[in-house]
Amino acid sequence: MAMDEIVDGLSEVSCDVLVIGGGTAGPMAALKAKLKNPKANVVLLEKANVKRSGAISMGMDGLNNAVIPGYATPEQYTKEITIANDGIVDQKAVYKYAERCYSIIEELDSYGIRFLKNENGDYSVKKVHHIGTYVLPMPNGETVKKAIYRQLRRARILISNRYMATRLLTGSDGRIAGAISVNTRTAEILVIKAKAVILCMGAAGRLGLPTSGYMFGTYENAANSGDGYAMAYHAGAALANLECFQINPLIKDYNGPACAYVAGPFGAFTANNEGSRFIECDYWSGQMMLEFYNELQSGKGPVFLQLSHLHEKTIEEIESTLHKVERPTRGRFQEGRGQDYRRESIEMHISEIGFCSGHSASGVFVDEFARTTVPGLYAAGDMASVPHNYMLGAFTNGSVAGEDAMEYADNNDFAKFDAADIAKERERVLAPTKREDGIPPNQIEYKARRLVNDYLQPPKVTRKFELGQRRLAEVRDDMENHMIARNSHELLRALETQSIVDCADMAAFASLHRTESRWGLYHLRTDYPEKDNENWFCHSLLSKKNGQMTGEKREVQPYIVPIADDEKDLYDKQRIRASA
Ligand SMILES: Cc1cc2nc3c(=O)[nH]c(=O)nc-3n(C[C@H](O)[C@H](O)[C@H](O)COP(=O)(O)OP(=O)(O)OC[C@H]3O[C@@H](n4cnc5c(N)ncnc54)[C@H](O)[C@@H]3O)c2cc1C
């Protein structure tokens, strides 16, 4: 049999808790669920291989948001994230993360992941955010995946690699019932019945097209094609603030972080073509991105991560992290260009758009227990709505989800679902394999993502969004009626393309729904250029109702950490003013 030959097969298994996505949040969710009830069955399903999958596959430079006693308090952190996110947060979930994340750091430390410590043996935390101090470097961050994987093996978690989840199953009573998946090497279908399901499928990182034109040259792990967002949507779960796009300041042509979080504490900073600072703080926020955009528009670009002024030894230290840990390709990229930071600073640009709560706030709506609006369905990590969560948020909320989901599974039996749903999904999945001739998925994907750049990249213009919706509907028509998959690899790409088009539709819909501007560049609408707190100081929820995409408002829950009036707009004051 040729490796990618399509095999017609269907099997069914069942478990107590099913975790989908084995990147960062997923392994932690599976581990905590199993530790809570060692007798229960926990399955961890992954599209790639859990050993090396997701955003942290090669490693990570540090924890961007560690709340460590002596440096920061949960109250301070909750305040910082509330302000950084323009006030639109449910503080309970942010606070819970802030309270729990220190114990998770200690646990990761006990797995053998080393964090930077000072001569007294205390964690050595750096300041990058506007107000507080939360960045904890990880000098051997390349071991993070391996360390977690060892824990999964010890706990005897059942790992199913190379299965791509495609749709969730829900019972007639609205509860979660399981998921349907496809083997990425054989195309065989696996149905997994579960009492509780945790979605950890990461960001929607293949939404926009990188300016390099490379489809997989994304900032995000390219396997994160937004399947989790699409699956939650089709299962009827609410998605929050999708119009709050993820847009990042990245290395031009390389599309990885430059990265001020690592280099900033050593004295590097974001500068314009004249070598001058123009923003006060390098922490990624919508307002920061807007200042970046304005600088480019004003003709003072390109924008650089300025570090050529630093001492040789300092640059060596920065290189030892940035060229080796998180993205080892970076050292090779700079070398290939003959670029030496001692002589030349790093040119940056504005990334393509995506959904990601890890860096912004766009995610499947969850409460402080990681519960979505579908009973028994949980979400954690970059695809859940807790804002600015990063890696430690994925670990921490993954563990919250794991524990709560196991409790749910202990108290609820399997939900009954309609067997016809499986047949229907099987037909949808295999449709591109049944056509004799048509358009390969990479062409449909390329077209959809080019349209996302042309029409949906901020600043958001109503007329452009409406045209974008029309063009995307034409792509959908091609996708649903003419897309072909000639082997199981193409089938995987065809399924991913369907998630990407769903996410593009949601991005357009959510952006048109919120008739104001908020979150700096993330949701800058030229037709509604002002922030409208009277009508839009709220979450916006998008969901599928009677087959239709719908939008509604959800009140921001009362704050548990009050924010003073003069603190509310601290993140708006990013631009450095020239003094007379
Ligand atoms: C380049 C880069 C640098 C970063 N640097 C830092 C940093 O220095 N510090 C920090 O704190 N944070 C950093 N982050 C953020 C951090 O890595 C993420 O917030 C975090 O890892 C997200 O975890 P996750 O579990 O949500 O997603 P991931 O870890 O990406 O896991 C998602 C998993 O789901 C799988 N999957 C997707 N679709 C399916 C499907 N249909 N079926 C089955 N499996 C599926 C994927 O293969 C993947 O393994 C960085 C992110 C990136 C991209």
The ligand as a Tripos MOL2 file, in Angstrom:
@<TRIPOS>MOLECULE
LIG
   53    58     1     0     0
SMALL
NO_CHARGES

@<TRIPOS>ATOM
      1 C1          6.6460   31.3800   17.6760 C.3       1 LIG1
      2 C2          5.9980   31.4400   19.0300 C.ar      1 LIG1
      3 C3          6.7110   31.8840   20.1210 C.ar      1 LIG1
      4 C4          6.1360   31.9240   21.3880 C.ar      1 LIG1
      5 N1          6.9090   32.3120   22.4450 N.ar      1 LIG1
      6 C5          6.4030   32.2440   23.7000 C.ar      1 LIG1
      7 C6          7.2400   32.4830   24.8310 C.ar      1 LIG1
      8 O1          8.4530   32.7290   24.7180 O.2       1 LIG1
      9 N2          6.6570   32.4100   26.0560 N.ar      1 LIG1
     10 C7          5.3440   32.1010   26.2320 C.ar      1 LIG1
     11 O2          4.8880   32.0600   27.3800 O.2       1 LIG1
     12 N3          4.5430   31.8480   25.1890 N.ar      1 LIG1
     13 C8          5.0390   31.8980   23.9230 C.ar      1 LIG1
     14 N4          4.2350   31.6000   22.8530 N.ar      1 LIG1
     15 C9          2.8200   31.2500   23.0940 C.3       1 LIG1
     16 C10         2.6480   29.8080   23.5550 C.3       1 LIG1
     17 O3          3.5350   28.9910   22.8540 O.3       1 LIG1
     18 C11         1.2140   29.3640   23.3190 C.3       1 LIG1
     19 O4          0.3510   30.2640   23.9570 O.3       1 LIG1
     20 C12         0.9000   27.9670   23.8470 C.3       1 LIG1
     21 O5          1.9340   27.0600   23.5330 O.3       1 LIG1
     22 C13        -0.4230   27.4880   23.2910 C.3       1 LIG1
     23 O6         -0.7130   26.1930   23.7120 O.3       1 LIG1
     24 P1         -1.9450   25.3970   23.0780 P.3       1 LIG1
     25 O7         -1.9920   24.0900   23.7690 O.co2     1 LIG1
     26 O8         -3.1420   26.2380   23.0820 O.co2     1 LIG1
     27 O9         -1.5660   25.1820   21.5370 O.3       1 LIG1
     28 P2         -0.4220   24.2850   20.8940 P.3       1 LIG1
     29 O10         0.6700   24.0180   21.8430 O.co2     1 LIG1
     30 O11        -0.0590   24.8900   19.5950 O.co2     1 LIG1
     31 O12        -1.1440   22.8890   20.6540 O.3       1 LIG1
     32 C14        -2.1710   22.7010   19.7450 C.3       1 LIG1
     33 C15        -2.1070   21.2560   19.2850 C.3       1 LIG1
     34 O13        -3.3180   20.8730   18.6700 O.3       1 LIG1
     35 C16        -3.0280   20.0220   17.5840 C.3       1 LIG1
     36 N5         -4.1710   20.0600   16.6890 N.ar      1 LIG1
     37 C17        -4.6210   21.1120   15.9510 C.ar      1 LIG1
     38 N6         -5.7190   20.7610   15.2660 N.ar      1 LIG1
     39 C18        -5.9830   19.4720   15.5850 C.ar      1 LIG1
     40 C19        -6.9880   18.5450   15.1820 C.ar      1 LIG1
     41 N7         -7.9390   18.8840   14.3050 N.pl3     1 LIG1
     42 N8         -6.9670   17.3090   15.7030 N.ar      1 LIG1
     43 C20        -5.9880   16.9280   16.5770 C.ar      1 LIG1
     44 N9         -5.0050   17.7720   16.9790 N.ar      1 LIG1
     45 C21        -5.0070   19.0170   16.4850 C.ar      1 LIG1
     46 C22        -1.7610   20.6030   17.0050 C.3       1 LIG1
     47 O14        -1.0560   19.7060   16.1920 O.3       1 LIG1
     48 C23        -0.9990   21.0010   18.2760 C.3       1 LIG1
     49 O15        -0.1780   19.9730   18.7340 O.3       1 LIG1
     50 C24         4.7850   31.5490   21.5560 C.ar      1 LIG1
     51 C25         4.0530   31.1230   20.4630 C.ar      1 LIG1
     52 C26         4.6350   31.0490   19.2080 C.ar      1 LIG1
     53 C27         3.8260   30.5630   18.0550 C.3       1 LIG1
@<TRIPOS>BOND
     1     1     2 1
     2     2     3 ar
     3     2    52 ar
     4     3     4 ar
     5     4     5 ar
     6     4    50 ar
     7     5     6 ar
     8     6     7 ar
     9     6    13 1
    10     7     8 2
    11     7     9 ar
    12     9    10 ar
    13    10    11 2
    14    10    12 ar
    15    12    13 ar
    16    13    14 ar
    17    14    15 1
    18    14    50 ar
    19    15    16 1
    20    16    17 1
    21    16    18 1
    22    18    19 1
    23    18    20 1
    24    20    21 1
    25    20    22 1
    26    22    23 1
    27    23    24 1
    28    24    25 2
    29    24    26 1
    30    24    27 1
    31    27    28 1
    32    28    29 2
    33    28    30 1
    34    28    31 1
    35    31    32 1
    36    32    33 1
    37    33    34 1
    38    33    48 1
    39    34    35 1
    40    35    36 1
    41    35    46 1
    42    36    37 ar
    43    36    45 ar
    44    37    38 ar
    45    38    39 ar
    46    39    40 ar
    47    39    45 ar
    48    40    41 1
    49    40    42 ar
    50    42    43 ar
    51    43    44 ar
    52    44    45 ar
    53    46    47 1
    54    46    48 1
    55    48    49 1
    56    50    51 ar
    57    51    52 ar
    58    52    53 1
@<TRIPOS>SUBSTRUCTURE
     1 LIG1         1 GROUP 0 **** ****
